[in-house]
Amino acid sequence: MPTKRLEPLYPDVLGAITRGPRITMPKLQAALGIFPRRTFINQPIELVLILQNMVDQHMQVVVGLQLPNQDKKGNPVVIDVPKKAFTLGLQPGEVGALRVPLVPQHPTHPGTDLPVRVAVRYQLPPGESKMVRPLTGGAPPSVVSVSSVEMHVLQEIDYEHFDFNPAAQIIQSTFDIAAKRMPPPTEPLRARFKTIWRQEEMAEETELVMAKIQEAQQLSNTFSRNSVFKPLIGLVSDRFADQGMPLHPGEAKAIAKMMTYALDEGMELEAGFSLEDSRWFQVLCQVLAHDDSLQNMVPGEIVTRFLFDATLYDAVILGFAVIDPKIKEDLGNANERAGHANRILEWMGAQADPDMSYIYLPLAMGGIVLNRIISLRDENPWVMLMELREATRGRAKLAAGEMTTVFKLANTLLDAAEESLRRANIVPPGPGES
């Protein structure tokens, strides 16, 4: 039987370079750094702006530099640059680096934390554009348009962890000037833009991914409830809390159960799903194509480091299928369910407003249905249900609109799950037991 051809998302080239920092706008991602951070009078430093087109359309990007004209003490600051404004054209999905030399000149004084502000604005052609990368990151690239040396140089730069103001669309970095004067540069200053990854790389990327299917299938067999459930509980709690929505213990466990089911056996047990169609499996193939030493990691580390966002997406889609037979509400069609999954990931990437439904519909609800299926040997299945009762009781008091319906559905599933435990003669824990 021929292997099904995978259609992976575009790799997260920016994330592979910065290893964390990113500014999302949201159809363009950027990262800003200055190298080196400490310089002298007349010694050039370089501003580096990584730009990652997130959509399948051509994009025009306008970049403007705002340089300091005085330091914190009011002394004049003079910075020479080749120019302060740039207009760049990005191909669909293209990733590139704009590198601009900056030279502090006399009468600039030595100082620290001199700010350089960079305004970034983009424009797309009229019509719809499709996202080709997840906002929260993704698999690293296996193929790039630059040499390994150039990639290493870009990775050595310290990129800014910056609280981006979407209204101002300005990113900021800083540098220091030490008390030393160098001879002025003899060559004229030139800014450069270089493509790091282009759409044409995707064909070779896909072939490398396809070559890792069997290896990924073998590795996926290790993603059992015993190996991934507990690590997922901790990361689920952290990721939701990071976005201002702390979870009750039962909520974190229920979401982790739904995600564990997507990794363990759900894609093969639920009708209409398959392992090869899951987003997390395709990301796993991409990560293996980038670095097959991944096999030396324990399963929980692989899932939490590389597959969390993809698994969360799959858990939402699979979760609707899990709860659909148990409730009488219309849960939407396939496109609407995918849209809900994407909104949750957008929220995880700080690009959407919070919504309490992201906890329960369908993630925690799916965890309720799966409570006994995804359980550990030392786990009393009553504990999570009791914790969720307490959580829903408190949250329902603040609920309004559609969330009142969501909590009614959750309580209906809790009733059924508790009755199932009673019929199985599973006894609730006593005081002090877990």
ABEGO torsion letter per residue (X at the ends): XBBBBBBBBBBBAAAAAAGGBBBBOAABBBBBBBOBABBBBGBBBBBBBBBBBABABBBBBBBBBBBBABBAAGBBBBBBBABABBBBBBBBGBBBBBBBBBBBBOABBBBBGBBBBBBBBBBBBBEBBBBABBAAEEBBBABBABBAAAAAAAAABBBBBBBBBAAAGBBBBBBBBBBBBBBBBABBBBBBBBBABBAAAAAAAAAAAAAAAAAAAAAAAABBAAAAAAAAAAAAAAAAAAAGBBBBAAAAAAAAAAAAAAAAAAAAABBGBBAAABAAAAAAAAAAAABAAAAABBAAAAAAAAAAAAAAAAAAAAAAAAAAAABABBAEBAAAAAAAAAAAAAAAAGABBBBAAAAAOAAAAAAAAAAAABBBAABBAAAAAAAAAAAAAAAAAABBEAAAAAAAAAAAAAAAAAAAAAAAGBBBBBBGBX
